[in-house]
Amino acid sequence: MKENKLVKTRLKKNDTVKVVSGNARGTVGKVLFIDRKKGRLIVEGVNIVHRHTKPSPKNQQGGIIKREAPINMTNVMLMCPKTNEPTRIGSKVIKDEKTGKVSRMRLSRKSGEIVIS
């Protein structure tokens, strides 16, 4: 019996990513949606498909609609905010001195800078 496990990802919605493999290689876009169950995400302007739709109350005209389809998470890399190049992502544990609260921040492996989204 197959278990539904969530895929661990360090990417978040609204991150700027670069496609590193596939038909849209080299394209830079923003993450619109992440499906952690399937390990896929939708990137703005990448993997455009043509959807043929019937007329409906919502869409009176019908016809062909262009929209983004999901791609695999392994095909994209986060863009480093400092160097503006694709980078791997690490994590860093930061402890607040005043409150003693511990938080985990995402870290760019290329520049060592904290990634804020």
N, CA, C and O atoms as a GROMACS GRO file, in nm:
protein
  468
    1MET      N    1   0.083  -0.118   0.000
    1MET     CA    2   0.000   0.000   0.000
    1MET      C    3   0.088   0.125   0.000
    1MET      O    4   0.182   0.137   0.080
    2LYS      N    5   0.058   0.217  -0.089
    2LYS     CA    6   0.140   0.337  -0.104
    2LYS      C    7   0.094   0.445  -0.006
    2LYS      O    8  -0.025   0.475   0.005
    3GLU      N    9   0.192   0.503   0.065
    3GLU     CA   10   0.161   0.609   0.160
    3GLU      C   11   0.177   0.743   0.092
    3GLU      O   12   0.265   0.761   0.008
    4ASN      N   13   0.092   0.838   0.127
    4ASN     CA   14   0.105   0.974   0.075
    4ASN      C   15   0.200   1.052   0.164
    4ASN      O   16   0.161   1.099   0.271
    5LYS      N   17   0.326   1.065   0.119
    5LYS     CA   18   0.424   1.141   0.195
    5LYS      C   19   0.443   1.275   0.128
    5LYS      O   20   0.440   1.285   0.005
    6LEU      N   21   0.462   1.378   0.208
    6LEU     CA   22   0.487   1.510   0.154
    6LEU      C   23   0.634   1.524   0.119
    6LEU      O   24   0.721   1.481   0.195
    7VAL      N   25   0.662   1.583   0.004
    7VAL     CA   26   0.799   1.605  -0.040
    7VAL      C   27   0.855   1.725   0.035
    7VAL      O   28   0.792   1.830   0.042
    8LYS      N   29   0.975   1.708   0.091
    8LYS     CA   30   1.039   1.819   0.160
    8LYS      C   31   1.096   1.913   0.056
    8LYS      O   32   1.164   1.870  -0.038
    9THR      N   33   1.068   2.041   0.072
    9THR     CA   34   1.120   2.140  -0.021
    9THR      C   35   1.160   2.265   0.055
    9THR      O   36   1.100   2.300   0.157
   10ARG      N   37   1.262   2.332   0.004
   10ARG     CA   38   1.304   2.458   0.065
   10ARG      C   39   1.252   2.576  -0.016
   10ARG      O   40   1.283   2.691   0.015
   11LEU      N   41   1.175   2.547  -0.119
   11LEU     CA   42   1.116   2.653  -0.201
   11LEU      C   43   0.983   2.696  -0.140
   11LEU      O   44   0.915   2.617  -0.074
   12LYS      N   45   0.948   2.822  -0.162
   12LYS     CA   46   0.821   2.875  -0.114
   12LYS      C   47   0.751   2.949  -0.226
   12LYS      O   48   0.812   2.980  -0.329
   13LYS      N   49   0.625   2.977  -0.207
   13LYS     CA   50   0.548   3.055  -0.302
   13LYS      C   51   0.610   3.194  -0.314
   13LYS      O   52   0.660   3.249  -0.216
   14ASN      N   53   0.608   3.251  -0.434
   14ASN     CA   54   0.663   3.383  -0.468
   14ASN      C   55   0.815   3.387  -0.473
   14ASN      O   56   0.872   3.496  -0.488
   15ASP      N   57   0.885   3.273  -0.461
   15ASP     CA   58   1.029   3.269  -0.482
   15ASP      C   59   1.059   3.286  -0.630
   15ASP      O   60   0.981   3.243  -0.715
   16THR      N   61   1.172   3.348  -0.662
   16THR     CA   62   1.217   3.358  -0.800
   16THR      C   63   1.308   3.239  -0.826
   16THR      O   64   1.408   3.220  -0.756
   17VAL      N   65   1.274   3.160  -0.927
   17VAL     CA   66   1.351   3.040  -0.958
   17VAL      C   67   1.393   3.041  -1.105
   17VAL      O   68   1.336   3.112  -1.187
   18LYS      N   69   1.496   2.959  -1.134
   18LYS     CA   70   1.542   2.942  -1.272
   18LYS      C   71   1.525   2.795  -1.307
   18LYS      O   72   1.561   2.707  -1.229
   19VAL      N   73   1.470   2.768  -1.425
   19VAL     CA   74   1.452   2.631  -1.472
   19VAL      C   75   1.586   2.582  -1.523
   19VAL      O   76   1.645   2.644  -1.612
   20VAL      N   77   1.636   2.470  -1.467
   20VAL     CA   78   1.768   2.420  -1.503
   20VAL      C   79   1.764   2.300  -1.596
   20VAL      O   80   1.868   2.260  -1.649
   21SER      N   81   1.646   2.240  -1.618
   21SER     CA   82   1.637   2.130  -1.713
   21SER      C   83   1.496   2.123  -1.771
   21SER      O   84   1.399   2.167  -1.709
   22GLY      N   85   1.487   2.066  -1.889
   22GLY     CA   86   1.358   2.054  -1.957
   22GLY      C   87   1.349   2.150  -2.074
   22GLY      O   88   1.448   2.213  -2.111
   23ASN      N   89   1.230   2.160  -2.133
   23ASN     CA   90   1.209   2.243  -2.251
   23ASN      C   91   1.230   2.391  -2.222
   23ASN      O   92   1.274   2.466  -2.310
   24ALA      N   93   1.200   2.435  -2.102
   24ALA     CA   94   1.207   2.577  -2.067
   24ALA      C   95   1.337   2.611  -1.995
   24ALA      O   96   1.341   2.705  -1.916
   25ARG      N   97   1.445   2.536  -2.021
   25ARG     CA   98   1.572   2.556  -1.953
   25ARG      C   99   1.620   2.701  -1.970
   25ARG      O  100   1.618   2.756  -2.080
   26GLY      N  101   1.663   2.762  -1.859
   26GLY     CA  102   1.713   2.898  -1.863
   26GLY      C  103   1.608   3.004  -1.831
   26GLY      O  104   1.643   3.120  -1.811
   27THR      N  105   1.482   2.966  -1.827
   27THR     CA  106   1.374   3.060  -1.800
   27THR      C  107   1.369   3.093  -1.650
   27THR      O  108   1.379   3.005  -1.565
   28VAL      N  109   1.352   3.222  -1.621
   28VAL     CA  110   1.340   3.267  -1.482
   28VAL      C  111   1.195   3.308  -1.459
   28VAL      O  112   1.136   3.380  -1.540
   29GLY      N  113   1.137   3.264  -1.348
   29GLY     CA  114   0.998   3.298  -1.317
   29GLY      C  115   0.970   3.288  -1.169
   29GLY      O  116   1.055   3.247  -1.091
   30LYS      N  117   0.849   3.326  -1.133
   30LYS     CA  118   0.805   3.326  -0.994
   30LYS      C  119   0.723   3.201  -0.966
   30LYS      O  120   0.642   3.160  -1.050
   31VAL      N  121   0.741   3.140  -0.850
   31VAL     CA  122   0.663   3.022  -0.810
   31VAL      C  123   0.522   3.066  -0.775
   31VAL      O  124   0.503   3.152  -0.688
   32LEU      N  125   0.422   3.008  -0.843
   32LEU     CA  126   0.283   3.042  -0.819
   32LEU      C  127   0.214   2.945  -0.724
   32LEU      O  128   0.129   2.985  -0.644
   33PHE      N  129   0.253   2.815  -0.732
   33PHE     CA  130   0.185   2.712  -0.654
   33PHE      C  131   0.281   2.596  -0.632
   33PHE      O  132   0.356   2.561  -0.723
   34ILE      N  133   0.278   2.535  -0.513
   34ILE     CA  134   0.361   2.419  -0.483
   34ILE      C  135   0.270   2.304  -0.438
   34ILE      O  136   0.190   2.321  -0.347
   35ASP      N  137   0.285   2.187  -0.503
   35ASP     CA  138   0.211   2.066  -0.463
   35ASP      C  139   0.312   1.971  -0.399
   35ASP      O  140   0.384   1.901  -0.470
   36ARG      N  141   0.316   1.969  -0.267
   36ARG     CA  142   0.414   1.889  -0.196
   36ARG      C  143   0.383   1.740  -0.200
   36ARG      O  144   0.472   1.657  -0.180
   37LYS      N  145   0.257   1.705  -0.225
   37LYS     CA  146   0.221   1.562  -0.235
   37LYS      C  147   0.282   1.499  -0.360
   37LYS      O  148   0.333   1.388  -0.355
   38LYS      N  149   0.276   1.571  -0.470
   38LYS     CA  150   0.326   1.519  -0.598
   38LYS      C  151   0.469   1.563  -0.628
   38LYS      O  152   0.531   1.511  -0.721
   39GLY      N  153   0.522   1.658  -0.552
   39GLY     CA  154   0.658   1.706  -0.575
   39GLY      C  155   0.667   1.793  -0.700
   39GLY      O  156   0.768   1.790  -0.771
   40ARG      N  157   0.562   1.870  -0.726
   40ARG     CA  158   0.558   1.953  -0.846
   40ARG      C  159   0.523   2.096  -0.809
   40ARG      O  160   0.468   2.122  -0.702
   41LEU      N  161   0.556   2.190  -0.899
   41LEU     CA  162   0.523   2.330  -0.876
   41LEU      C  163   0.490   2.399  -1.007
   41LEU      O  164   0.526   2.351  -1.115
   42ILE      N  165   0.422   2.511  -0.997
   42ILE     CA  166   0.386   2.590  -1.115
   42ILE      C  167   0.469   2.717  -1.112
   42ILE      O  168   0.468   2.792  -1.014
   43VAL      N  169   0.541   2.741  -1.223
   43VAL     CA  170   0.624   2.860  -1.237
   43VAL      C  171   0.562   2.950  -1.343
   43VAL      O  172   0.518   2.902  -1.448
   44GLU      N  173   0.558   3.079  -1.315
   44GLU     CA  174   0.496   3.177  -1.404
   44GLU      C  175   0.566   3.179  -1.540
   44GLU      O  176   0.687   3.200  -1.548
   45GLY      N  177   0.489   3.156  -1.646
   45GLY     CA  178   0.540   3.162  -1.782
   45GLY      C  179   0.616   3.039  -1.828
   45GLY      O  180   0.679   3.043  -1.934
   46VAL      N  181   0.612   2.930  -1.753
   46VAL     CA  182   0.684   2.808  -1.787
   46VAL      C  183   0.586   2.694  -1.807
   46VAL      O  184   0.488   2.683  -1.734
   47ASN      N  185   0.611   2.609  -1.907
   47ASN     CA  186   0.529   2.491  -1.938
   47ASN      C  187   0.384   2.532  -1.969
   47ASN      O  188   0.290   2.484  -1.906
   48ILE      N  189   0.369   2.620  -2.067
   48ILE     CA  190   0.237   2.668  -2.109
   48ILE      C  191   0.166   2.560  -2.188
   48ILE      O  192   0.222   2.505  -2.283
   49VAL      N  193   0.042   2.529  -2.150
   49VAL     CA  194  -0.039   2.431  -2.222
   49VAL      C  195  -0.164   2.500  -2.274
   49VAL      O  196  -0.209   2.600  -2.219
   50HIS      N  197  -0.219   2.445  -2.381
   50HIS     CA  198  -0.342   2.499  -2.441
   50HIS      C  199  -0.458   2.413  -2.396
   50HIS      O  200  -0.460   2.292  -2.422
   51ARG      N  201  -0.554   2.473  -2.329
   51ARG     CA  202  -0.670   2.401  -2.275
   51ARG      C  203  -0.792   2.439  -2.359
   51ARG      O  204  -0.827   2.556  -2.370
   52HIS      N  205  -0.855   2.339  -2.417
   52HIS     CA  206  -0.976   2.361  -2.497
   52HIS      C  207  -1.097   2.354  -2.405
   52HIS      O  208  -1.121   2.251  -2.342
   53THR      N  209  -1.172   2.462  -2.395
   53THR     CA  210  -1.284   2.468  -2.302
   53THR      C  211  -1.416   2.493  -2.375
   53THR      O  212  -1.421   2.563  -2.476
   54LYS      N  213  -1.521   2.432  -2.321
   54LYS     CA  214  -1.657   2.455  -2.372
   54LYS      C  215  -1.710   2.585  -2.315
   54LYS      O  216  -1.664   2.629  -2.209
   55PRO      N  217  -1.806   2.648  -2.381
   55PRO     CA  218  -1.870   2.765  -2.321
   55PRO      C  219  -1.943   2.724  -2.192
   55PRO      O  220  -2.006   2.619  -2.185
   56SER      N  221  -1.934   2.809  -2.091
   56SER     CA  222  -1.998   2.782  -1.963
   56SER      C  223  -2.045   2.916  -1.905
   56SER      O  224  -2.011   3.021  -1.959
   57PRO      N  225  -2.121   2.913  -1.797
   57PRO     CA  226  -2.165   3.041  -1.737
   57PRO      C  227  -2.046   3.129  -1.695
   57PRO      O  228  -2.053   3.252  -1.702
   58LYS      N  229  -1.938   3.066  -1.652
   58LYS     CA  230  -1.820   3.142  -1.610
   58LYS      C  231  -1.744   3.196  -1.732
   58LYS      O  232  -1.698   3.310  -1.731
   59ASN      N  233  -1.732   3.114  -1.835
   59ASN     CA  234  -1.661   3.152  -1.957
   59ASN      C  235  -1.759   3.141  -2.074
   59ASN      O  236  -1.773   3.034  -2.133
   60GLN      N  237  -1.826   3.250  -2.107
   60GLN     CA  238  -1.931   3.250  -2.210
   60GLN      C  239  -1.877   3.213  -2.348
   60GLN      O  240  -1.943   3.143  -2.424
   61GLN      N  241  -1.757   3.261  -2.379
   61GLN     CA  242  -1.699   3.243  -2.512
   61GLN      C  243  -1.652   3.100  -2.537
   61GLN      O  244  -1.676   3.045  -2.644
   62GLY      N  245  -1.583   3.041  -2.439
   62GLY     CA  246  -1.520   2.911  -2.461
   62GLY      C  247  -1.393   2.931  -2.541
   62GLY      O  248  -1.341   3.042  -2.548
   63GLY      N  249  -1.341   2.826  -2.602
   63GLY     CA  250  -1.223   2.837  -2.688
   63GLY      C  251  -1.098   2.782  -2.623
   63GLY      O  252  -1.105   2.700  -2.531
   64ILE      N  253  -0.983   2.828  -2.672
   64ILE     CA  254  -0.854   2.778  -2.626
   64ILE      C  255  -0.796   2.876  -2.524
   64ILE      O  256  -0.782   2.995  -2.550
   65ILE      N  257  -0.764   2.822  -2.406
   65ILE     CA  258  -0.707   2.903  -2.298
   65ILE      C  259  -0.564   2.855  -2.273
   65ILE      O  260  -0.540   2.735  -2.260
   66LYS      N  261  -0.470   2.948  -2.265
   66LYS     CA  262  -0.331   2.914  -2.233
   66LYS      C  263  -0.310   2.930  -2.083
   66LYS      O  264  -0.350   3.030  -2.024
   67ARG      N  265  -0.246   2.828  -2.022
   67ARG     CA  266  -0.216   2.836  -1.880
   67ARG      C  267  -0.093   2.752  -1.847
   67ARG      O  268  -0.052   2.667  -1.925
   68GLU      N  269  -0.035   2.778  -1.729
   68GLU     CA  270   0.084   2.706  -1.686
   68GLU      C  271   0.047   2.569  -1.631
   68GLU      O  272  -0.055   2.553  -1.564
   69ALA      N  273   0.131   2.470  -1.661
   69ALA     CA  274   0.114   2.336  -1.607
   69ALA      C  275   0.229   2.309  -1.510
   69ALA      O  276   0.334   2.373  -1.520
   70PRO      N  277   0.211   2.216  -1.416
   70PRO     CA  278   0.316   2.189  -1.317
   70PRO      C  279   0.440   2.125  -1.378
   70PRO      O  280   0.431   2.051  -1.476
   71ILE      N  281   0.557   2.154  -1.318
   71ILE     CA  282   0.682   2.088  -1.352
   71ILE      C  283   0.740   2.031  -1.224
   71ILE      O  284   0.698   2.068  -1.114
   72ASN      N  285   0.838   1.941  -1.237
   72ASN     CA  286   0.898   1.878  -1.121
   72ASN      C  287   0.986   1.976  -1.044
   72ASN      O  288   1.054   2.060  -1.104
   73MET      N  289   0.985   1.965  -0.910
   73MET     CA  290   1.064   2.054  -0.826
   73MET      C  291   1.214   2.041  -0.852
   73MET      O  292   1.288   2.137  -0.833
   74THR      N  293   1.257   1.923  -0.895
   74THR     CA  294   1.400   1.901  -0.917
   74THR      C  295   1.452   1.974  -1.040
   74THR      O  296   1.573   1.981  -1.061
   75ASN      N  297   1.362   2.029  -1.122
   75ASN     CA  298   1.403   2.098  -1.244
   75ASN      C  299   1.426   2.247  -1.224
   75ASN      O  300   1.456   2.317  -1.320
   76VAL      N  301   1.413   2.298  -1.101
   76VAL     CA  302   1.431   2.441  -1.076
   76VAL      C  303   1.531   2.464  -0.962
   76VAL      O  304   1.549   2.379  -0.875
   77MET      N  305   1.595   2.582  -0.965
   77MET     CA  306   1.684   2.624  -0.858
   77MET      C  307   1.648   2.767  -0.818
   77MET      O  308   1.610   2.848  -0.902
   78LEU      N  309   1.659   2.796  -0.690
   78LEU     CA  310   1.630   2.929  -0.638
   78LEU      C  311   1.735   3.028  -0.688
   78LEU      O  312   1.853   2.994  -0.697
   79MET      N  313   1.692   3.151  -0.721
   79MET     CA  314   1.785   3.255  -0.763
   79MET      C  315   1.837   3.328  -0.638
   79MET      O  316   1.758   3.371  -0.554
   80CYS      N  317   1.970   3.341  -0.627
   80CYS     CA  318   2.033   3.408  -0.514
   80CYS      C  319   2.002   3.558  -0.522
   80CYS      O  320   2.020   3.618  -0.628
   81PRO      N  321   1.955   3.619  -0.412
   81PRO     CA  322   1.920   3.761  -0.416
   81PRO      C  323   2.041   3.853  -0.436
   81PRO      O  324   2.026   3.963  -0.488
   82LYS      N  325   2.158   3.808  -0.395
   82LYS     CA  326   2.278   3.892  -0.404
   82LYS      C  327   2.346   3.880  -0.540
   82LYS      O  328   2.374   3.982  -0.604
   83THR      N  329   2.373   3.758  -0.585
   83THR     CA  330   2.447   3.738  -0.710
   83THR      C  331   2.355   3.724  -0.831
   83THR      O  332   2.402   3.732  -0.945
   84ASN      N  333   2.226   3.705  -0.809
   84ASN     CA  334   2.126   3.687  -0.916
   84ASN      C  335   2.159   3.567  -1.004
   84ASN      O  336   2.138   3.571  -1.126
   85GLU      N  337   2.211   3.461  -0.943
   85GLU     CA  338   2.241   3.335  -1.012
   85GLU      C  339   2.174   3.221  -0.937
   85GLU      O  340   2.142   3.235  -0.819
   86PRO      N  341   2.151   3.107  -1.005
   86PRO     CA  342   2.089   2.993  -0.935
   86PRO      C  343   2.180   2.941  -0.824
   86PRO      O  344   2.302   2.935  -0.839
   87THR      N  345   2.120   2.904  -0.713
   87THR     CA  346   2.198   2.857  -0.598
   87THR      C  347   2.126   2.744  -0.527
   87THR      O  348   2.004   2.730  -0.538
   88ARG      N  349   2.203   2.664  -0.455
   88ARG     CA  350   2.144   2.566  -0.366
   88ARG      C  351   2.102   2.637  -0.239
   88ARG      O  352   2.148   2.747  -0.210
   89ILE      N  353   2.013   2.573  -0.162
   89ILE     CA  354   1.959   2.636  -0.042
   89ILE      C  355   1.996   2.554   0.080
   89ILE      O  356   1.981   2.432   0.081
   90GLY      N  357   2.045   2.621   0.181
   90GLY     CA  358   2.073   2.558   0.308
   90GLY      C  359   1.985   2.621   0.415
   90GLY      O  360   1.900   2.705   0.385
   91SER      N  361   2.007   2.581   0.539
   91SER     CA  362   1.931   2.644   0.647
   91SER      C  363   2.025   2.678   0.761
   91SER      O  364   2.126   2.612   0.783
   92LYS      N  365   1.989   2.783   0.833
   92LYS     CA  366   2.071   2.830   0.944
   92LYS      C  367   1.979   2.856   1.062
   92LYS      O  368   1.874   2.918   1.048
   93VAL      N  369   2.020   2.808   1.179
   93VAL     CA  370   1.941   2.828   1.300
   93VAL      C  371   1.990   2.956   1.366
   93VAL      O  372   2.109   2.969   1.398
   94ILE      N  373   1.899   3.050   1.388
   94ILE     CA  374   1.933   3.178   1.449
   94ILE      C  375   1.857   3.191   1.580
   94ILE      O  376   1.736   3.170   1.586
   95LYS      N  377   1.930   3.226   1.686
   95LYS     CA  378   1.869   3.241   1.818
   95LYS      C  379   1.864   3.390   1.852
   95LYS      O  380   1.966   3.459   1.848
   96ASP      N  381   1.744   3.438   1.887
   96ASP     CA  382   1.726   3.577   1.927
   96ASP      C  383   1.775   3.593   2.070
   96ASP      O  384   1.730   3.523   2.161
   97GLU      N  385   1.868   3.686   2.090
   97GLU     CA  386   1.930   3.705   2.222
   97GLU      C  387   1.831   3.755   2.327
   97GLU      O  388   1.835   3.712   2.442
   98LYS      N  389   1.741   3.845   2.288
   98LYS     CA  390   1.649   3.906   2.384
   98LYS      C  391   1.541   3.808   2.431
   98LYS      O  392   1.518   3.793   2.551
   99THR      N  393   1.475   3.743   2.334
   99THR     CA  394   1.363   3.656   2.370
   99THR      C  395   1.404   3.510   2.387
   99THR      O  396   1.331   3.434   2.451
  100GLY      N  397   1.518   3.471   2.332
  100GLY     CA  398   1.561   3.332   2.339
  100GLY      C  399   1.491   3.243   2.239
  100GLY      O  400   1.502   3.121   2.244
  101LYS      N  401   1.418   3.306   2.147
  101LYS     CA  402   1.342   3.231   2.045
  101LYS      C  403   1.436   3.183   1.935
  101LYS      O  404   1.522   3.258   1.888
  102VAL      N  405   1.419   3.057   1.894
  102VAL     CA  406   1.502   2.999   1.789
  102VAL      C  407   1.422   2.995   1.659
  102VAL      O  408   1.308   2.950   1.657
  103SER      N  409   1.483   3.042   1.550
  103SER     CA  410   1.416   3.038   1.420
  103SER      C  411   1.512   2.983   1.316
  103SER      O  412   1.634   2.998   1.327
  104ARG      N  413   1.456   2.919   1.216
  104ARG     CA  414   1.536   2.860   1.109
  104ARG      C  415   1.519   2.946   0.984
  104ARG      O  416   1.406   2.968   0.938
  105MET      N  417   1.629   2.993   0.928
  105MET     CA  418   1.627   3.079   0.810
  105MET      C  419   1.687   3.004   0.691
  105MET      O  420   1.773   2.917   0.707
  106ARG      N  421   1.641   3.039   0.570
  106ARG     CA  422   1.698   2.981   0.449
  106ARG      C  423   1.823   3.059   0.411
  106ARG      O  424   1.829   3.181   0.427
  107LEU      N  425   1.924   2.987   0.361
  107LEU     CA  426   2.054   3.045   0.335
  107LEU      C  427   2.098   3.010   0.194
  107LEU      O  428   2.087   2.895   0.151
  108SER      N  429   2.149   3.110   0.120
  108SER     CA  430   2.202   3.087  -0.013
  108SER      C  431   2.341   3.027   0.000
  108SER      O  432   2.427   3.084   0.067
  109ARG      N  433   2.364   2.912  -0.063
  109ARG     CA  434   2.494   2.846  -0.054
  109ARG      C  435   2.600   2.921  -0.136
  109ARG      O  436   2.719   2.912  -0.106
  110LYS      N  437   2.558   2.994  -0.238
  110LYS     CA  438   2.653   3.064  -0.325
  110LYS      C  439   2.712   3.187  -0.257
  110LYS      O  440   2.834   3.206  -0.259
  111SER      N  441   2.626   3.270  -0.195
  111SER     CA  442   2.675   3.395  -0.137
  111SER      C  443   2.676   3.393   0.016
  111SER      O  444   2.738   3.479   0.078
  112GLY      N  445   2.608   3.297   0.077
  112GLY     CA  446   2.599   3.292   0.223
  112GLY      C  447   2.498   3.388   0.280
  112GLY      O  448   2.490   3.403   0.402
  113GLU      N  449   2.420   3.452   0.195
  113GLU     CA  450   2.322   3.551   0.239
  113GLU      C  451   2.189   3.483   0.274
  113GLU      O  452   2.153   3.381   0.214
  114ILE      N  453   2.117   3.540   0.370
  114ILE     CA  454   1.987   3.486   0.410
  114ILE      C  455   1.885   3.523   0.305
  114ILE      O  456   1.878   3.638   0.262
  115VAL      N  457   1.804   3.424   0.263
  115VAL     CA  458   1.700   3.444   0.160
  115VAL      C  459   1.571   3.479   0.230
  115VAL      O  460   1.522   3.404   0.314
  116ILE      N  461   1.515   3.594   0.193
  116ILE     CA  462   1.390   3.639   0.252
  116ILE      C  463   1.283   3.633   0.145
  116ILE      O  464   1.305   3.679   0.033
  117SER      N  465   1.167   3.576   0.178
  117SER     CA  466   1.058   3.570   0.080
  117SER      C  467   0.933   3.633   0.134
  117SER      O  468   0.831   3.637   0.065
   0.00000   0.00000   0.00000
